[in-house]
Amino acid sequence: MLPYLARRVAALGLVLLAVSVVVFAILRLIPGDPAALIAGVDARPEEVERLRVALGLDQPTYVQYGRYLGRVLTGDLGRSLRSQQPVADDLASRFAASLLLASVSLAVALVVGLPAGVTAAVWRGTAWDTAMTTVSVLGASMPTFWFGLILIGFFSVRLGWLPTSGYGGMAYIVLPAVTLGAFSVASIARTARSCMLDALGYDYVRTARAKGLRENVVVGKHALKNALIPLVAVVGLQFGYLIGASAVTETVFTWPGVGLLLVDAIKHRDLPVIQGAVLLVAASFAFVNLLVDLLYATLDPRIRLT
């Protein structure tokens, strides 16, 4: 176990290093001068140049990256070019909101998607199975921002039941969580149906039926328990996806998470914030994948981590 963890942690470090290189290079290739954006349209050229020197933007790209990497290794993600606040502090204050939104969205996806997929497999070939398959395809292809605006228009504007945006009590998280979780509902439902169909075809399930056990016992005790094991990996990946893909939802609902911070930073070319946010999302996704592998090995004794 320990050698496996050591290799995975080393691989995680290499992944984050590659992410930092790619993001750093892409941001430097985008047209525009961050110093000019910060200084404003009325700033004189010499003022912009002094700001570029102060921010270290006049140095060669490899020098800028070397300094950036050195700071990151010590836990310093730099300061925001706009607010001059430490990027790590900004991300820490926003990450809790993103984590809450992702957790509630995953809970919504599980509550809706898991029963839908299981029942579709049990009643394979029926109208319910066809309906669930159709809804899953529609949910996977539906644009997040469009679905969010539809929910706002109906539940907030027309009915007045829920707030349109903001961050506060549980009422504020309902629409963002449903919007963000819609794609995961479709993915979990399709995966649950596939895993359940496989489990229902196993020999021990046919044996249980041959013994005369009730169908609910066969499904709940024998088939479902084994169908859930491969579903763990999908659920873990969905959680990582929800953390990283929340930018659109957070923007639509003005949810103060990392995604909204990233969108604002992109609009203003706040390079340190963009780099820090992308690194945080990448690290979160990789960490969730590691936890999923460990949990999968715990649930299935046939899996050995070597």
C-alpha positions as CSV (number, residue, x, y, z in Angstrom):
1,M,0.0,0.0,0.0
2,L,2.7,2.5,0.9
3,P,4.7,2.0,-2.3
4,Y,1.5,2.5,-4.3
5,L,0.7,5.7,-2.4
6,A,4.2,7.0,-2.9
7,R,4.0,6.4,-6.7
8,R,0.6,8.0,-6.9
9,V,1.7,11.1,-4.9
10,A,4.7,11.4,-7.2
11,A,2.5,11.1,-10.2
12,L,0.2,13.7,-8.8
13,G,3.2,16.1,-8.4
14,L,4.2,15.5,-12.1
15,V,0.6,16.1,-13.2
16,L,0.4,19.4,-11.3
17,L,3.8,20.4,-12.7
18,A,2.6,19.7,-16.3
19,V,-0.6,21.7,-15.6
20,S,1.4,24.6,-14.3
21,V,3.6,24.6,-17.4
22,V,0.7,24.4,-19.8
23,V,-1.4,27.1,-18.1
24,F,1.6,29.4,-17.7
25,A,2.5,29.1,-21.3
26,I,-1.0,29.6,-22.6
27,L,-1.6,32.7,-20.5
28,R,1.7,34.2,-21.9
29,L,0.6,33.5,-25.5
30,I,-2.7,35.3,-25.1
31,P,-2.6,38.8,-26.6
32,G,-2.8,41.7,-24.2
33,D,-0.7,43.3,-21.4
34,P,-1.9,42.6,-17.9
35,A,-0.1,45.7,-16.7
36,A,-2.0,47.9,-19.2
37,L,-5.3,46.4,-18.0
38,I,-4.5,47.1,-14.4
39,A,-3.2,50.6,-15.0
40,G,-6.3,51.5,-17.0
41,V,-6.9,53.2,-20.3
42,D,-5.8,56.6,-19.1
43,A,-2.4,55.5,-17.9
44,R,0.7,56.9,-19.6
45,P,3.1,54.4,-21.3
46,E,5.8,55.1,-18.7
47,E,3.4,54.3,-15.9
48,V,2.4,51.0,-17.6
49,E,6.1,50.2,-18.0
50,R,6.9,50.8,-14.3
51,L,4.0,48.6,-13.4
52,R,5.3,45.8,-15.7
53,V,8.7,46.0,-14.0
54,A,7.2,46.0,-10.6
55,L,5.2,42.9,-11.4
56,G,8.2,41.1,-13.1
57,L,6.4,41.0,-16.4
58,D,9.5,42.5,-18.2
59,Q,11.5,39.3,-17.5
60,P,11.9,36.4,-19.9
61,T,9.1,33.8,-19.7
62,Y,11.4,31.1,-18.3
63,V,12.5,33.5,-15.5
64,Q,8.9,34.3,-14.7
65,Y,8.0,30.6,-14.6
66,G,11.0,29.7,-12.4
67,R,10.1,32.4,-9.9
68,Y,6.5,31.3,-10.0
69,L,7.4,27.6,-9.5
70,G,9.7,28.4,-6.6
71,R,6.9,30.3,-4.8
72,V,4.4,27.6,-5.4
73,L,6.7,25.0,-3.9
74,T,6.7,27.1,-0.7
75,G,3.0,27.4,-0.7
76,D,3.0,31.0,-2.1
77,L,0.7,31.4,-5.1
78,G,1.5,35.0,-5.5
79,R,-0.8,38.1,-5.2
80,S,-3.8,39.1,-7.2
81,L,-2.9,41.7,-9.8
82,R,-6.2,43.5,-9.1
83,S,-6.8,43.3,-5.3
84,Q,-3.1,42.7,-4.3
85,Q,-4.5,40.0,-1.9
86,P,-2.7,36.7,-1.5
87,V,-4.1,34.3,-4.1
88,A,-4.1,31.4,-1.6
89,D,-6.3,33.4,0.8
90,D,-8.8,34.2,-2.1
91,L,-8.9,30.5,-3.1
92,A,-9.3,29.3,0.5
93,S,-12.3,31.6,1.1
94,R,-13.9,30.5,-2.2
95,F,-13.2,26.8,-2.1
96,A,-15.6,26.0,0.7
97,A,-18.5,27.4,-1.4
98,S,-17.4,25.3,-4.4
99,L,-17.0,22.2,-2.3
100,L,-20.5,22.7,-0.8
101,L,-22.1,23.2,-4.2
102,A,-20.3,20.1,-5.6
103,S,-21.4,18.0,-2.6
104,V,-25.0,18.9,-2.7
105,S,-25.1,18.5,-6.5
106,L,-23.6,15.0,-6.2
107,A,-26.2,14.2,-3.5
108,V,-29.0,15.3,-5.9
109,A,-27.5,13.3,-8.7
110,L,-27.3,10.2,-6.5
111,V,-30.8,10.5,-5.1
112,V,-32.3,10.9,-8.6
113,G,-29.9,9.0,-10.9
114,L,-29.3,5.9,-8.9
115,P,-32.9,4.8,-8.4
116,A,-33.7,5.7,-12.0
117,G,-30.9,3.6,-13.4
118,V,-31.6,0.6,-11.2
119,T,-35.3,0.5,-11.9
120,A,-34.6,1.0,-15.6
121,A,-32.4,-2.1,-15.5
122,V,-34.9,-4.1,-13.5
123,W,-37.7,-3.2,-15.9
124,R,-35.6,-3.4,-19.0
125,G,-37.5,-3.0,-22.3
126,T,-40.5,-1.3,-20.7
127,A,-41.7,2.2,-21.3
128,W,-40.0,3.3,-18.0
129,D,-36.6,2.1,-19.3
130,T,-37.1,3.9,-22.6
131,A,-38.1,7.1,-20.8
132,M,-35.1,7.0,-18.4
133,T,-32.8,6.4,-21.4
134,T,-34.3,9.3,-23.3
135,V,-34.1,11.6,-20.2
136,S,-30.5,10.6,-19.6
137,V,-29.5,11.5,-23.2
138,L,-31.3,14.8,-22.9
139,G,-29.7,15.6,-19.6
140,A,-26.2,14.9,-20.8
141,S,-26.6,17.1,-23.9
142,M,-28.4,20.0,-22.2
143,P,-26.2,23.2,-21.8
144,T,-25.7,24.0,-18.2
145,F,-26.3,27.8,-18.5
146,W,-29.5,27.2,-20.5
147,F,-30.9,24.9,-17.9
148,G,-30.0,27.2,-15.1
149,L,-31.7,30.2,-16.8
150,I,-34.8,28.0,-17.3
151,L,-34.9,27.2,-13.6
152,I,-34.4,30.8,-12.6
153,G,-37.2,31.9,-15.0
154,F,-39.7,29.4,-13.7
155,F,-39.0,28.9,-10.0
156,S,-37.6,32.4,-9.1
157,V,-39.2,34.9,-11.5
158,R,-42.5,33.3,-12.2
159,L,-43.3,31.4,-9.0
160,G,-41.0,33.4,-6.6
161,W,-40.2,30.3,-4.6
162,L,-36.4,30.5,-4.7
163,P,-33.8,33.3,-4.9
164,T,-32.2,34.0,-8.3
165,S,-28.7,34.3,-7.0
166,G,-26.5,34.8,-3.9
167,Y,-25.1,32.8,-1.1
168,G,-26.8,32.3,2.2
169,G,-29.3,29.7,3.5
170,M,-30.2,26.4,1.9
171,A,-32.7,28.1,-0.4
172,Y,-29.8,29.7,-2.3
173,I,-28.2,26.4,-3.1
174,V,-31.3,24.5,-4.5
175,L,-31.2,25.9,-8.1
176,P,-27.4,25.9,-8.5
177,A,-27.2,22.3,-7.2
178,V,-30.0,21.0,-9.5
179,T,-28.4,22.8,-12.4
180,L,-24.9,21.5,-11.8
181,G,-26.2,18.0,-10.9
182,A,-28.3,17.5,-14.0
183,F,-25.4,16.2,-16.1
184,S,-24.3,13.9,-13.3
185,V,-27.9,12.6,-12.9
186,A,-27.7,11.4,-16.5
187,S,-24.2,9.9,-16.2
188,I,-25.0,8.1,-12.9
189,A,-28.3,6.8,-14.2
190,R,-26.8,5.4,-17.4
191,T,-23.9,3.8,-15.4
192,A,-26.2,2.4,-12.8
193,R,-28.4,0.8,-15.4
194,S,-25.4,-0.8,-17.2
195,C,-23.9,-2.1,-13.9
196,M,-27.3,-3.4,-12.8
197,L,-27.9,-5.2,-16.1
198,D,-24.5,-6.9,-15.7
199,A,-25.2,-7.9,-12.1
200,L,-28.6,-9.4,-13.0
201,G,-26.9,-11.7,-15.5
202,Y,-24.5,-13.2,-13.0
203,D,-24.9,-16.9,-12.1
204,Y,-25.5,-16.3,-8.4
205,V,-28.5,-14.1,-9.3
206,R,-30.0,-16.8,-11.5
207,T,-29.4,-19.3,-8.7
208,A,-31.1,-17.1,-6.2
209,R,-34.1,-16.8,-8.5
210,A,-34.1,-20.6,-9.1
211,K,-34.3,-21.0,-5.3
212,G,-37.6,-19.1,-5.3
213,L,-36.4,-16.0,-3.6
214,R,-38.6,-12.9,-3.9
215,E,-37.6,-10.5,-6.7
216,N,-37.0,-7.6,-4.3
217,V,-34.6,-9.8,-2.3
218,V,-32.8,-10.9,-5.5
219,V,-32.4,-7.4,-6.7
220,G,-31.7,-5.6,-3.4
221,K,-29.5,-8.2,-1.6
222,H,-27.7,-10.0,-4.4
223,A,-27.6,-7.8,-7.5
224,L,-27.6,-4.3,-6.2
225,K,-24.8,-4.8,-3.7
226,N,-22.4,-5.9,-6.4
227,A,-23.6,-3.4,-9.0
228,L,-22.7,-0.5,-6.7
229,I,-19.0,-1.4,-6.6
230,P,-18.1,-0.3,-10.1
231,L,-20.4,2.7,-9.7
232,V,-18.1,4.0,-7.0
233,A,-15.5,5.0,-9.5
234,V,-18.0,6.8,-11.6
235,V,-19.4,8.7,-8.6
236,G,-15.9,9.7,-7.6
237,L,-15.1,11.0,-11.1
238,Q,-18.4,12.9,-11.1
239,F,-17.4,14.6,-7.8
240,G,-14.1,15.7,-9.3
241,Y,-16.0,16.9,-12.4
242,L,-18.5,18.9,-10.4
243,I,-15.7,20.7,-8.6
244,G,-13.9,21.6,-11.8
245,A,-17.0,22.3,-14.0
246,S,-18.8,24.6,-11.7
247,A,-17.6,27.9,-13.3
248,V,-20.7,28.3,-15.6
249,T,-23.2,27.5,-12.8
250,E,-21.5,29.7,-10.3
251,T,-21.5,32.6,-12.9
252,V,-25.2,32.1,-13.7
253,F,-26.2,32.1,-10.0
254,T,-23.5,34.4,-8.7
255,W,-22.3,31.7,-6.4
256,P,-19.1,32.9,-4.7
257,G,-16.9,29.8,-5.5
258,V,-13.6,29.2,-7.2
259,G,-15.4,29.0,-10.6
260,L,-16.8,32.5,-10.3
261,L,-13.4,33.8,-9.1
262,L,-11.7,32.1,-12.1
263,V,-14.2,33.7,-14.6
264,D,-13.6,37.1,-13.1
265,A,-9.8,36.6,-13.2
266,I,-10.0,35.6,-16.9
267,K,-12.0,38.7,-17.7
268,H,-9.3,40.9,-16.1
269,R,-6.3,38.8,-17.0
270,D,-5.4,38.3,-13.4
271,L,-2.7,35.8,-14.1
272,P,-1.8,34.7,-10.6
273,V,-5.4,34.0,-9.7
274,I,-6.0,32.1,-12.9
275,Q,-2.9,29.9,-12.4
276,G,-3.8,29.3,-8.7
277,A,-7.4,28.4,-9.5
278,V,-6.5,25.9,-12.2
279,L,-3.9,24.3,-10.0
280,L,-6.4,24.0,-7.2
281,V,-9.0,22.4,-9.5
282,A,-6.4,20.0,-11.0
283,A,-5.2,19.0,-7.5
284,S,-8.7,18.4,-6.3
285,F,-9.6,16.2,-9.2
286,A,-6.4,14.1,-8.8
287,F,-6.9,13.8,-5.1
288,V,-10.5,12.6,-5.6
289,N,-9.2,10.0,-8.1
290,L,-6.7,8.7,-5.6
291,L,-9.4,8.4,-2.9
292,V,-11.7,6.5,-5.3
293,D,-8.9,4.0,-6.1
294,L,-8.4,3.4,-2.4
295,L,-12.1,3.0,-1.7
296,Y,-12.6,0.7,-4.7
297,A,-9.8,-1.6,-3.5
298,T,-11.4,-1.6,0.0
299,L,-14.9,-2.5,-1.4
300,D,-13.7,-5.2,-3.8
301,P,-11.2,-7.7,-2.3
302,R,-10.2,-8.8,-5.8
303,I,-8.5,-5.5,-6.4
304,R,-4.9,-5.3,-5.3
305,L,-3.0,-2.0,-5.2
306,T,0.6,-2.8,-6.3
